[in-house]
Amino acid sequence: MQVIGHQLGELFLQAVPTVLIILFFYIILRGDFLQTAAAVMAERDARTAGAQKAAEAAQAAAAEKVKQYKEALSRRAGQVYREQEAARKKLLDERAAQLKEARAKPLPR
């Protein structure tokens, strides 16, 4: 049992430099790399949020333009229908006048 305990103690003593090196690198990386990465991530998040707001604004503007287009199309369709109805009424009136005139003429013998 003492042999195993002695071997474990030597193993831990050999691992101390490795643990210290890893701790040293962690402290250095945390100071430089991780803070820089956190700042970059925060900037990316801010830009992403800005891009999302811009996209939402563009979608709202596009929806408004679609609404305006549909309203203009509806107004124009109504105008075309009114013009067609007026032309149809004019033709019907002309036809009725021609029929009235034709009925008023005596038949040739």
PDB file as gemmi writes it, atoms N, CA and C in Angstrom:
CRYST1    1.000    1.000    1.000  90.00  90.00  90.00 P 1                      
ATOM      1  N   MET A   1       0.809  -1.181   0.000  1.00  0.00           N  
ATOM      2  CA  MET A   1       0.000   0.000   0.000  1.00  0.00           C  
ATOM      3  C   MET A   1       0.860   1.255   0.000  1.00  0.00           C  
ATOM      4  N   GLN A   2       1.933   1.192   0.697  1.00  0.00           N  
ATOM      5  CA  GLN A   2       2.827   2.346   0.733  1.00  0.00           C  
ATOM      6  C   GLN A   2       3.456   2.588  -0.626  1.00  0.00           C  
ATOM      7  N   VAL A   3       3.676   1.521  -1.357  1.00  0.00           N  
ATOM      8  CA  VAL A   3       4.275   1.657  -2.685  1.00  0.00           C  
ATOM      9  C   VAL A   3       3.322   2.404  -3.613  1.00  0.00           C  
ATOM     10  N   ILE A   4       2.055   2.048  -3.553  1.00  0.00           N  
ATOM     11  CA  ILE A   4       1.055   2.710  -4.401  1.00  0.00           C  
ATOM     12  C   ILE A   4       0.931   4.179  -4.002  1.00  0.00           C  
ATOM     13  N   GLY A   5       0.911   4.446  -2.714  1.00  0.00           N  
ATOM     14  CA  GLY A   5       0.831   5.837  -2.258  1.00  0.00           C  
ATOM     15  C   GLY A   5       2.048   6.632  -2.690  1.00  0.00           C  
ATOM     16  N   HIS A   6       3.221   6.011  -2.628  1.00  0.00           N  
ATOM     17  CA  HIS A   6       4.448   6.685  -3.064  1.00  0.00           C  
ATOM     18  C   HIS A   6       4.404   6.963  -4.571  1.00  0.00           C  
ATOM     19  N   GLN A   7       3.922   5.995  -5.352  1.00  0.00           N  
ATOM     20  CA  GLN A   7       3.821   6.168  -6.806  1.00  0.00           C  
ATOM     21  C   GLN A   7       2.814   7.271  -7.152  1.00  0.00           C  
ATOM     22  N   LEU A   8       1.706   7.326  -6.441  1.00  0.00           N  
ATOM     23  CA  LEU A   8       0.712   8.382  -6.685  1.00  0.00           C  
ATOM     24  C   LEU A   8       1.291   9.753  -6.339  1.00  0.00           C  
ATOM     25  N   GLY A   9       2.050   9.832  -5.262  1.00  0.00           N  
ATOM     26  CA  GLY A   9       2.677  11.093  -4.890  1.00  0.00           C  
ATOM     27  C   GLY A   9       3.649  11.566  -5.947  1.00  0.00           C  
ATOM     28  N   GLU A  10       4.455  10.633  -6.495  1.00  0.00           N  
ATOM     29  CA  GLU A  10       5.381  10.993  -7.573  1.00  0.00           C  
ATOM     30  C   GLU A  10       4.619  11.439  -8.818  1.00  0.00           C  
ATOM     31  N   LEU A  11       3.531  10.741  -9.121  1.00  0.00           N  
ATOM     32  CA  LEU A  11       2.709  11.100 -10.284  1.00  0.00           C  
ATOM     33  C   LEU A  11       2.154  12.514 -10.130  1.00  0.00           C  
ATOM     34  N   PHE A  12       1.644  12.837  -8.959  1.00  0.00           N  
ATOM     35  CA  PHE A  12       1.129  14.185  -8.723  1.00  0.00           C  
ATOM     36  C   PHE A  12       2.238  15.227  -8.798  1.00  0.00           C  
ATOM     37  N   LEU A  13       3.437  14.913  -8.283  1.00  0.00           N  
ATOM     38  CA  LEU A  13       4.562  15.854  -8.361  1.00  0.00           C  
ATOM     39  C   LEU A  13       4.987  16.077  -9.804  1.00  0.00           C  
ATOM     40  N   GLN A  14       4.914  15.035 -10.635  1.00  0.00           N  
ATOM     41  CA  GLN A  14       5.255  15.185 -12.046  1.00  0.00           C  
ATOM     42  C   GLN A  14       4.174  15.984 -12.782  1.00  0.00           C  
ATOM     43  N   ALA A  15       2.963  15.924 -12.296  1.00  0.00           N  
ATOM     44  CA  ALA A  15       1.857  16.628 -12.953  1.00  0.00           C  
ATOM     45  C   ALA A  15       1.803  18.104 -12.569  1.00  0.00           C  
ATOM     46  N   VAL A  16       2.466  18.505 -11.499  1.00  0.00           N  
ATOM     47  CA  VAL A  16       2.418  19.897 -11.044  1.00  0.00           C  
ATOM     48  C   VAL A  16       2.895  20.874 -12.126  1.00  0.00           C  
ATOM     49  N   PRO A  17       4.049  20.636 -12.806  1.00  0.00           N  
ATOM     50  CA  PRO A  17       4.451  21.585 -13.850  1.00  0.00           C  
ATOM     51  C   PRO A  17       3.419  21.693 -14.975  1.00  0.00           C  
ATOM     52  N   THR A  18       2.832  20.569 -15.334  1.00  0.00           N  
ATOM     53  CA  THR A  18       1.817  20.596 -16.393  1.00  0.00           C  
ATOM     54  C   THR A  18       0.608  21.420 -15.948  1.00  0.00           C  
ATOM     55  N   VAL A  19       0.187  21.242 -14.731  1.00  0.00           N  
ATOM     56  CA  VAL A  19      -0.951  22.000 -14.203  1.00  0.00           C  
ATOM     57  C   VAL A  19      -0.611  23.483 -14.158  1.00  0.00           C  
ATOM     58  N   LEU A  20       0.603  23.815 -13.732  1.00  0.00           N  
ATOM     59  CA  LEU A  20       1.004  25.229 -13.687  1.00  0.00           C  
ATOM     60  C   LEU A  20       1.069  25.844 -15.083  1.00  0.00           C  
ATOM     61  N   ILE A  21       1.585  25.095 -16.047  1.00  0.00           N  
ATOM     62  CA  ILE A  21       1.636  25.601 -17.433  1.00  0.00           C  
ATOM     63  C   ILE A  21       0.229  25.829 -17.969  1.00  0.00           C  
ATOM     64  N   ILE A  22      -0.649  24.876 -17.732  1.00  0.00           N  
ATOM     65  CA  ILE A  22      -2.036  25.021 -18.204  1.00  0.00           C  
ATOM     66  C   ILE A  22      -2.696  26.205 -17.521  1.00  0.00           C  
ATOM     67  N   LEU A  23      -2.494  26.382 -16.235  1.00  0.00           N  
ATOM     68  CA  LEU A  23      -3.046  27.517 -15.503  1.00  0.00           C  
ATOM     69  C   LEU A  23      -2.499  28.836 -16.042  1.00  0.00           C  
ATOM     70  N   PHE A  24      -1.202  28.863 -16.314  1.00  0.00           N  
ATOM     71  CA  PHE A  24      -0.564  30.059 -16.882  1.00  0.00           C  
ATOM     72  C   PHE A  24      -1.176  30.418 -18.243  1.00  0.00           C  
ATOM     73  N   PHE A  25      -1.297  29.417 -19.120  1.00  0.00           N  
ATOM     74  CA  PHE A  25      -1.885  29.664 -20.440  1.00  0.00           C  
ATOM     75  C   PHE A  25      -3.349  30.084 -20.331  1.00  0.00           C  
ATOM     76  N   TYR A  26      -4.070  29.524 -19.389  1.00  0.00           N  
ATOM     77  CA  TYR A  26      -5.470  29.912 -19.189  1.00  0.00           C  
ATOM     78  C   TYR A  26      -5.569  31.381 -18.796  1.00  0.00           C  
ATOM     79  N   ILE A  27      -4.698  31.807 -17.889  1.00  0.00           N  
ATOM     80  CA  ILE A  27      -4.728  33.205 -17.447  1.00  0.00           C  
ATOM     81  C   ILE A  27      -4.384  34.140 -18.610  1.00  0.00           C  
ATOM     82  N   ILE A  28      -3.377  33.782 -19.385  1.00  0.00           N  
ATOM     83  CA  ILE A  28      -2.991  34.612 -20.533  1.00  0.00           C  
ATOM     84  C   ILE A  28      -4.104  34.637 -21.575  1.00  0.00           C  
ATOM     85  N   LEU A  29      -4.650  33.483 -21.914  1.00  0.00           N  
ATOM     86  CA  LEU A  29      -5.704  33.421 -22.926  1.00  0.00           C  
ATOM     87  C   LEU A  29      -6.967  34.136 -22.466  1.00  0.00           C  
ATOM     88  N   ARG A  30      -7.272  33.996 -21.193  1.00  0.00           N  
ATOM     89  CA  ARG A  30      -8.458  34.687 -20.681  1.00  0.00           C  
ATOM     90  C   ARG A  30      -8.283  36.186 -20.810  1.00  0.00           C  
ATOM     91  N   GLY A  31      -7.117  36.675 -20.545  1.00  0.00           N  
ATOM     92  CA  GLY A  31      -6.851  38.108 -20.626  1.00  0.00           C  
ATOM     93  C   GLY A  31      -6.882  38.629 -22.046  1.00  0.00           C  
ATOM     94  N   ASP A  32      -6.297  37.901 -22.975  1.00  0.00           N  
ATOM     95  CA  ASP A  32      -6.196  38.402 -24.354  1.00  0.00           C  
ATOM     96  C   ASP A  32      -7.285  37.848 -25.255  1.00  0.00           C  
ATOM     97  N   PHE A  33      -7.247  36.562 -25.438  1.00  0.00           N  
ATOM     98  CA  PHE A  33      -8.104  35.936 -26.439  1.00  0.00           C  
ATOM     99  C   PHE A  33      -9.576  35.946 -26.060  1.00  0.00           C  
ATOM    100  N   LEU A  34      -9.900  35.540 -24.878  1.00  0.00           N  
ATOM    101  CA  LEU A  34     -11.312  35.404 -24.510  1.00  0.00           C  
ATOM    102  C   LEU A  34     -12.015  36.752 -24.416  1.00  0.00           C  
ATOM    103  N   GLN A  35     -11.327  37.771 -23.918  1.00  0.00           N  
ATOM    104  CA  GLN A  35     -11.947  39.101 -23.861  1.00  0.00           C  
ATOM    105  C   GLN A  35     -12.135  39.666 -25.265  1.00  0.00           C  
ATOM    106  N   THR A  36     -11.136  39.451 -26.116  1.00  0.00           N  
ATOM    107  CA  THR A  36     -11.255  39.908 -27.504  1.00  0.00           C  
ATOM    108  C   THR A  36     -12.396  39.169 -28.208  1.00  0.00           C  
ATOM    109  N   ALA A  37     -12.457  37.868 -27.978  1.00  0.00           N  
ATOM    110  CA  ALA A  37     -13.533  37.087 -28.591  1.00  0.00           C  
ATOM    111  C   ALA A  37     -14.886  37.545 -28.075  1.00  0.00           C  
ATOM    112  N   ALA A  38     -14.982  37.859 -26.797  1.00  0.00           N  
ATOM    113  CA  ALA A  38     -16.249  38.342 -26.237  1.00  0.00           C  
ATOM    114  C   ALA A  38     -16.632  39.682 -26.848  1.00  0.00           C  
ATOM    115  N   ALA A  39     -15.646  40.547 -27.061  1.00  0.00           N  
ATOM    116  CA  ALA A  39     -15.933  41.849 -27.678  1.00  0.00           C  
ATOM    117  C   ALA A  39     -16.389  41.662 -29.123  1.00  0.00           C  
ATOM    118  N   VAL A  40     -15.736  40.761 -29.839  1.00  0.00           N  
ATOM    119  CA  VAL A  40     -16.130  40.488 -31.233  1.00  0.00           C  
ATOM    120  C   VAL A  40     -17.541  39.907 -31.278  1.00  0.00           C  
ATOM    121  N   MET A  41     -17.836  39.007 -30.369  1.00  0.00           N  
ATOM    122  CA  MET A  41     -19.177  38.413 -30.324  1.00  0.00           C  
ATOM    123  C   MET A  41     -20.241  39.465 -30.005  1.00  0.00           C  
ATOM    124  N   ALA A  42     -19.924  40.377 -29.096  1.00  0.00           N  
ATOM    125  CA  ALA A  42     -20.873  41.438 -28.761  1.00  0.00           C  
ATOM    126  C   ALA A  42     -21.096  42.345 -29.963  1.00  0.00           C  
ATOM    127  N   GLU A  43     -20.032  42.676 -30.685  1.00  0.00           N  
ATOM    128  CA  GLU A  43     -20.175  43.518 -31.882  1.00  0.00           C  
ATOM    129  C   GLU A  43     -20.999  42.796 -32.951  1.00  0.00           C  
ATOM    130  N   ARG A  44     -20.737  41.492 -33.101  1.00  0.00           N  
ATOM    131  CA  ARG A  44     -21.495  40.711 -34.075  1.00  0.00           C  
ATOM    132  C   ARG A  44     -22.975  40.681 -33.711  1.00  0.00           C  
ATOM    133  N   ASP A  45     -23.260  40.503 -32.427  1.00  0.00           N  
ATOM    134  CA  ASP A  45     -24.658  40.502 -31.983  1.00  0.00           C  
ATOM    135  C   ASP A  45     -25.325  41.853 -32.250  1.00  0.00           C  
ATOM    136  N   ALA A  46     -24.586  42.941 -32.012  1.00  0.00           N  
ATOM    137  CA  ALA A  46     -25.139  44.272 -32.263  1.00  0.00           C  
ATOM    138  C   ALA A  46     -25.409  44.463 -33.755  1.00  0.00           C  
ATOM    139  N   ARG A  47     -24.470  44.028 -34.578  1.00  0.00           N  
ATOM    140  CA  ARG A  47     -24.677  44.152 -36.034  1.00  0.00           C  
ATOM    141  C   ARG A  47     -25.832  43.275 -36.503  1.00  0.00           C  
ATOM    142  N   THR A  48     -25.929  42.090 -35.933  1.00  0.00           N  
ATOM    143  CA  THR A  48     -27.021  41.194 -36.306  1.00  0.00           C  
ATOM    144  C   THR A  48     -28.364  41.811 -35.931  1.00  0.00           C  
ATOM    145  N   ALA A  49     -28.435  42.379 -34.742  1.00  0.00           N  
ATOM    146  CA  ALA A  49     -29.680  43.027 -34.316  1.00  0.00           C  
ATOM    147  C   ALA A  49     -30.007  44.201 -35.234  1.00  0.00           C  
ATOM    148  N   GLY A  50     -28.988  44.965 -35.609  1.00  0.00           N  
ATOM    149  CA  GLY A  50     -29.212  46.080 -36.532  1.00  0.00           C  
ATOM    150  C   GLY A  50     -29.682  45.596 -37.893  1.00  0.00           C  
ATOM    151  N   ALA A  51     -29.081  44.517 -38.367  1.00  0.00           N  
ATOM    152  CA  ALA A  51     -29.494  43.960 -39.661  1.00  0.00           C  
ATOM    153  C   ALA A  51     -30.914  43.428 -39.595  1.00  0.00           C  
ATOM    154  N   GLN A  52     -31.279  42.823 -38.464  1.00  0.00           N  
ATOM    155  CA  GLN A  52     -32.648  42.325 -38.318  1.00  0.00           C  
ATOM    156  C   GLN A  52     -33.646  43.477 -38.312  1.00  0.00           C  
ATOM    157  N   LYS A  53     -33.300  44.564 -37.639  1.00  0.00           N  
ATOM    158  CA  LYS A  53     -34.196  45.735 -37.628  1.00  0.00           C  
ATOM    159  C   LYS A  53     -34.315  46.316 -39.028  1.00  0.00           C  
ATOM    160  N   ALA A  54     -33.187  46.373 -39.752  1.00  0.00           N  
ATOM    161  CA  ALA A  54     -33.230  46.886 -41.126  1.00  0.00           C  
ATOM    162  C   ALA A  54     -34.075  45.977 -42.013  1.00  0.00           C  
ATOM    163  N   ALA A  55     -33.952  44.668 -41.820  1.00  0.00           N  
ATOM    164  CA  ALA A  55     -34.749  43.726 -42.606  1.00  0.00           C  
ATOM    165  C   ALA A  55     -36.230  43.870 -42.288  1.00  0.00           C  
ATOM    166  N   GLU A  56     -36.556  44.049 -41.018  1.00  0.00           N  
ATOM    167  CA  GLU A  56     -37.961  44.243 -40.639  1.00  0.00           C  
ATOM    168  C   GLU A  56     -38.508  45.533 -41.239  1.00  0.00           C  
ATOM    169  N   ALA A  57     -37.685  46.585 -41.236  1.00  0.00           N  
ATOM    170  CA  ALA A  57     -38.118  47.852 -41.828  1.00  0.00           C  
ATOM    171  C   ALA A  57     -38.325  47.682 -43.335  1.00  0.00           C  
ATOM    172  N   ALA A  58     -37.426  46.948 -43.989  1.00  0.00           N  
ATOM    173  CA  ALA A  58     -37.564  46.705 -45.430  1.00  0.00           C  
ATOM    174  C   ALA A  58     -38.815  45.887 -45.724  1.00  0.00           C  
ATOM    175  N   GLN A  59     -39.088  44.904 -44.875  1.00  0.00           N  
ATOM    176  CA  GLN A  59     -40.300  44.104 -45.059  1.00  0.00           C  
ATOM    177  C   GLN A  59     -41.551  44.960 -44.877  1.00  0.00           C  
ATOM    178  N   ALA A  60     -41.527  45.833 -43.885  1.00  0.00           N  
ATOM    179  CA  ALA A  60     -42.683  46.713 -43.662  1.00  0.00           C  
ATOM    180  C   ALA A  60     -42.875  47.653 -44.851  1.00  0.00           C  
ATOM    181  N   ALA A  61     -41.765  48.186 -45.374  1.00  0.00           N  
ATOM    182  CA  ALA A  61     -41.865  49.075 -46.534  1.00  0.00           C  
ATOM    183  C   ALA A  61     -42.383  48.310 -47.751  1.00  0.00           C  
ATOM    184  N   ALA A  62     -41.904  47.086 -47.923  1.00  0.00           N  
ATOM    185  CA  ALA A  62     -42.378  46.274 -49.047  1.00  0.00           C  
ATOM    186  C   ALA A  62     -43.860  45.950 -48.895  1.00  0.00           C  
ATOM    187  N   ALA A  63     -44.278  45.643 -47.676  1.00  0.00           N  
ATOM    188  CA  ALA A  63     -45.699  45.359 -47.444  1.00  0.00           C  
ATOM    189  C   ALA A  63     -46.558  46.591 -47.739  1.00  0.00           C  
ATOM    190  N   GLU A  64     -46.061  47.759 -47.360  1.00  0.00           N  
ATOM    191  CA  GLU A  64     -46.789  49.003 -47.651  1.00  0.00           C  
ATOM    192  C   GLU A  64     -46.881  49.241 -49.156  1.00  0.00           C  
ATOM    193  N   LYS A  65     -45.779  48.983 -49.862  1.00  0.00           N  
ATOM    194  CA  LYS A  65     -45.805  49.154 -51.319  1.00  0.00           C  
ATOM    195  C   LYS A  65     -46.768  48.170 -51.972  1.00  0.00           C  
ATOM    196  N   VAL A  66     -46.791  46.933 -51.465  1.00  0.00           N  
ATOM    197  CA  VAL A  66     -47.729  45.939 -52.000  1.00  0.00           C  
ATOM    198  C   VAL A  66     -49.159  46.404 -51.759  1.00  0.00           C  
ATOM    199  N   LYS A  67     -49.422  46.942 -50.560  1.00  0.00           N  
ATOM    200  CA  LYS A  67     -50.761  47.446 -50.237  1.00  0.00           C  
ATOM    201  C   LYS A  67     -51.134  48.588 -51.181  1.00  0.00           C  
ATOM    202  N   GLN A  68     -50.208  49.522 -51.386  1.00  0.00           N  
ATOM    203  CA  GLN A  68     -50.472  50.636 -52.296  1.00  0.00           C  
ATOM    204  C   GLN A  68     -50.700  50.135 -53.718  1.00  0.00           C  
ATOM    205  N   TYR A  69     -49.907  49.159 -54.145  1.00  0.00           N  
ATOM    206  CA  TYR A  69     -50.063  48.596 -55.484  1.00  0.00           C  
ATOM    207  C   TYR A  69     -51.431  47.951 -55.643  1.00  0.00           C  
ATOM    208  N   LYS A  70     -51.839  47.181 -54.641  1.00  0.00           N  
ATOM    209  CA  LYS A  70     -53.148  46.521 -54.727  1.00  0.00           C  
ATOM    210  C   LYS A  70     -54.274  47.543 -54.740  1.00  0.00           C  
ATOM    211  N   GLU A  71     -54.137  48.609 -53.939  1.00  0.00           N  
ATOM    212  CA  GLU A  71     -55.161  49.654 -53.940  1.00  0.00           C  
ATOM    213  C   GLU A  71     -55.220  50.351 -55.291  1.00  0.00           C  
ATOM    214  N   ALA A  72     -54.051  50.667 -55.858  1.00  0.00           N  
ATOM    215  CA  ALA A  72     -54.020  51.324 -57.170  1.00  0.00           C  
ATOM    216  C   ALA A  72     -54.590  50.401 -58.242  1.00  0.00           C  
ATOM    217  N   LEU A  73     -54.252  49.126 -58.154  1.00  0.00           N  
ATOM    218  CA  LEU A  73     -54.772  48.156 -59.110  1.00  0.00           C  
ATOM    219  C   LEU A  73     -56.287  48.048 -58.991  1.00  0.00           C  
ATOM    220  N   SER A  74     -56.792  48.051 -57.771  1.00  0.00           N  
ATOM    221  CA  SER A  74     -58.229  47.972 -57.551  1.00  0.00           C  
ATOM    222  C   SER A  74     -58.935  49.215 -58.092  1.00  0.00           C  
ATOM    223  N   ARG A  75     -58.340  50.385 -57.817  1.00  0.00           N  
ATOM    224  CA  ARG A  75     -58.934  51.630 -58.353  1.00  0.00           C  
ATOM    225  C   ARG A  75     -58.933  51.620 -59.877  1.00  0.00           C  
ATOM    226  N   ARG A  76     -57.822  51.180 -60.463  1.00  0.00           N  
ATOM    227  CA  ARG A  76     -57.731  51.155 -61.926  1.00  0.00           C  
ATOM    228  C   ARG A  76     -58.718  50.151 -62.504  1.00  0.00           C  
ATOM    229  N   ALA A  77     -58.871  49.002 -61.852  1.00  0.00           N  
ATOM    230  CA  ALA A  77     -59.831  48.008 -62.335  1.00  0.00           C  
ATOM    231  C   ALA A  77     -61.247  48.578 -62.277  1.00  0.00           C  
ATOM    232  N   GLY A  78     -61.568  49.289 -61.198  1.00  0.00           N  
ATOM    233  CA  GLY A  78     -62.885  49.925 -61.091  1.00  0.00           C  
ATOM    234  C   GLY A  78     -63.083  50.957 -62.191  1.00  0.00           C  
ATOM    235  N   GLN A  79     -62.048  51.715 -62.467  1.00  0.00           N  
ATOM    236  CA  GLN A  79     -62.138  52.722 -63.536  1.00  0.00           C  
ATOM    237  C   GLN A  79     -62.356  52.042 -64.890  1.00  0.00           C  
ATOM    238  N   VAL A  80     -61.627  50.959 -65.139  1.00  0.00           N  
ATOM    239  CA  VAL A  80     -61.796  50.231 -66.405  1.00  0.00           C  
ATOM    240  C   VAL A  80     -63.204  49.672 -66.503  1.00  0.00           C  
ATOM    241  N   TYR A  81     -63.730  49.114 -65.417  1.00  0.00           N  
ATOM    242  CA  TYR A  81     -65.103  48.589 -65.438  1.00  0.00           C  
ATOM    243  C   TYR A  81     -66.115  49.706 -65.711  1.00  0.00           C  
ATOM    244  N   ARG A  82     -65.919  50.876 -65.100  1.00  0.00           N  
ATOM    245  CA  ARG A  82     -66.821  52.004 -65.358  1.00  0.00           C  
ATOM    246  C   ARG A  82     -66.740  52.443 -66.815  1.00  0.00           C  
ATOM    247  N   GLU A  83     -65.527  52.496 -67.357  1.00  0.00           N  
ATOM    248  CA  GLU A  83     -65.376  52.868 -68.770  1.00  0.00           C  
ATOM    249  C   GLU A  83     -66.033  51.843 -69.680  1.00  0.00           C  
ATOM    250  N   GLN A  84     -65.844  50.555 -69.378  1.00  0.00           N  
ATOM    251  CA  GLN A  84     -66.483  49.505 -70.174  1.00  0.00           C  
ATOM    252  C   GLN A  84     -68.005  49.604 -70.079  1.00  0.00           C  
ATOM    253  N   GLU A  85     -68.505  49.872 -68.881  1.00  0.00           N  
ATOM    254  CA  GLU A  85     -69.946  49.994 -68.700  1.00  0.00           C  
ATOM    255  C   GLU A  85     -70.485  51.201 -69.477  1.00  0.00           C  
ATOM    256  N   ALA A  86     -69.746  52.305 -69.450  1.00  0.00           N  
ATOM    257  CA  ALA A  86     -70.174  53.492 -70.195  1.00  0.00           C  
ATOM    258  C   ALA A  86     -70.177  53.200 -71.696  1.00  0.00           C  
ATOM    259  N   ALA A  87     -69.143  52.514 -72.175  1.00  0.00           N  
ATOM    260  CA  ALA A  87     -69.083  52.180 -73.601  1.00  0.00           C  
ATOM    261  C   ALA A  87     -70.214  51.221 -73.970  1.00  0.00           C  
ATOM    262  N   ARG A  88     -70.468  50.250 -73.102  1.00  0.00           N  
ATOM    263  CA  ARG A  88     -71.557  49.301 -73.361  1.00  0.00           C  
ATOM    264  C   ARG A  88     -72.904  50.021 -73.385  1.00  0.00           C  
ATOM    265  N   LYS A  89     -73.097  50.939 -72.430  1.00  0.00           N  
ATOM    266  CA  LYS A  89     -74.347  51.687 -72.387  1.00  0.00           C  
ATOM    267  C   LYS A  89     -74.502  52.552 -73.633  1.00  0.00           C  
ATOM    268  N   LYS A  90     -73.412  53.159 -74.073  1.00  0.00           N  
ATOM    269  CA  LYS A  90     -73.454  53.995 -75.282  1.00  0.00           C  
ATOM    270  C   LYS A  90     -73.839  53.149 -76.494  1.00  0.00           C  
ATOM    271  N   LEU A  91     -73.223  51.955 -76.589  1.00  0.00           N  
ATOM    272  CA  LEU A  91     -73.556  51.079 -77.721  1.00  0.00           C  
ATOM    273  C   LEU A  91     -75.006  50.605 -77.648  1.00  0.00           C  
ATOM    274  N   LEU A  92     -75.471  50.278 -76.446  1.00  0.00           N  
ATOM    275  CA  LEU A  92     -76.864  49.851 -76.302  1.00  0.00           C  
ATOM    276  C   LEU A  92     -77.819  50.987 -76.670  1.00  0.00           C  
ATOM    277  N   ASP A  93     -77.472  52.224 -76.252  1.00  0.00           N  
ATOM    278  CA  ASP A  93     -78.311  53.370 -76.599  1.00  0.00           C  
ATOM    279  C   ASP A  93     -78.326  53.595 -78.108  1.00  0.00           C  
ATOM    280  N   GLU A  94     -77.140  53.472 -78.739  1.00  0.00           N  
ATOM    281  CA  GLU A  94     -77.077  53.640 -80.197  1.00  0.00           C  
ATOM    282  C   GLU A  94     -77.889  52.553 -80.897  1.00  0.00           C  
ATOM    283  N   ARG A  95     -77.757  51.322 -80.399  1.00  0.00           N  
ATOM    284  CA  ARG A  95     -78.524  50.227 -80.997  1.00  0.00           C  
ATOM    285  C   ARG A  95     -80.018  50.443 -80.813  1.00  0.00           C  
ATOM    286  N   ALA A  96     -80.417  50.897 -79.629  1.00  0.00           N  
ATOM    287  CA  ALA A  96     -81.837  51.157 -79.390  1.00  0.00           C  
ATOM    288  C   ALA A  96     -82.330  52.277 -80.296  1.00  0.00           C  
ATOM    289  N   ALA A  97     -81.496  53.312 -80.507  1.00  0.00           N  
ATOM    290  CA  ALA A  97     -81.891  54.408 -81.397  1.00  0.00           C  
ATOM    291  C   ALA A  97     -82.026  53.913 -82.832  1.00  0.00           C  
ATOM    292  N   GLN A  98     -81.075  53.062 -83.250  1.00  0.00           N  
ATOM    293  CA  GLN A  98     -81.151  52.523 -84.614  1.00  0.00           C  
ATOM    294  C   GLN A  98     -82.380  51.636 -84.790  1.00  0.00           C  
ATOM    295  N   LEU A  99     -82.681  50.843 -83.757  1.00  0.00           N  
ATOM    296  CA  LEU A  99     -83.874  50.007 -83.835  1.00  0.00           C  
ATOM    297  C   LEU A  99     -85.140  50.865 -83.892  1.00  0.00           C  
ATOM    298  N   LYS A 100     -85.169  51.911 -83.100  1.00  0.00           N  
ATOM    299  CA  LYS A 100     -86.326  52.800 -83.083  1.00  0.00           C  
ATOM    300  C   LYS A 100     -86.486  53.478 -84.446  1.00  0.00           C  
ATOM    301  N   GLU A 101     -85.350  53.912 -84.986  1.00  0.00           N  
ATOM    302  CA  GLU A 101     -85.379  54.555 -86.307  1.00  0.00           C  
ATOM    303  C   GLU A 101     -85.811  53.565 -87.378  1.00  0.00           C  
ATOM    304  N   ALA A 102     -85.312  52.321 -87.294  1.00  0.00           N  
ATOM    305  CA  ALA A 102     -85.663  51.308 -88.289  1.00  0.00           C  
ATOM    306  C   ALA A 102     -87.141  50.946 -88.173  1.00  0.00           C  
ATOM    307  N   ARG A 103     -87.668  50.928 -86.980  1.00  0.00           N  
ATOM    308  CA  ARG A 103     -89.086  50.597 -86.797  1.00  0.00           C  
ATOM    309  C   ARG A 103     -89.980  51.738 -87.250  1.00  0.00           C  
ATOM    310  N   ALA A 104     -89.471  52.933 -87.188  1.00  0.00           N  
ATOM    311  CA  ALA A 104     -90.269  54.093 -87.575  1.00  0.00           C  
ATOM    312  C   ALA A 104     -90.372  54.214 -89.097  1.00  0.00           C  
ATOM    313  N   LYS A 105     -89.403  53.669 -89.826  1.00  0.00           N  
ATOM    314  CA  LYS A 105     -89.445  53.738 -91.301  1.00  0.00           C  
ATOM    315  C   LYS A 105     -90.492  52.773 -91.832  1.00  0.00           C  
ATOM    316  N   PRO A 106     -91.183  53.197 -92.857  1.00  0.00           N  
ATOM    317  CA  PRO A 106     -92.139  52.257 -93.438  1.00  0.00           C  
ATOM    318  C   PRO A 106     -91.423  51.182 -94.257  1.00  0.00           C  
ATOM    319  N   LEU A 107     -92.025  50.045 -94.346  1.00  0.00           N  
ATOM    320  CA  LEU A 107     -91.426  48.932 -95.095  1.00  0.00           C  
ATOM    321  C   LEU A 107     -91.525  49.221 -96.580  1.00  0.00           C  
ATOM    322  N   PRO A 108     -90.498  48.921 -97.312  1.00  0.00           N  
ATOM    323  CA  PRO A 108     -90.563  49.131 -98.765  1.00  0.00           C  
ATOM    324  C   PRO A 108     -91.508  48.101 -99.401  1.00  0.00           C  
ATOM    325  N   ARG A 109     -92.256  48.515-100.415  1.00  0.00           N  
ATOM    326  CA  ARG A 109     -93.222  47.612-101.063  1.00  0.00           C  
ATOM    327  C   ARG A 109     -92.784  47.203-102.381  1.00  0.00           C  
TER     328      ARG A 109                                                      
END                                                                             
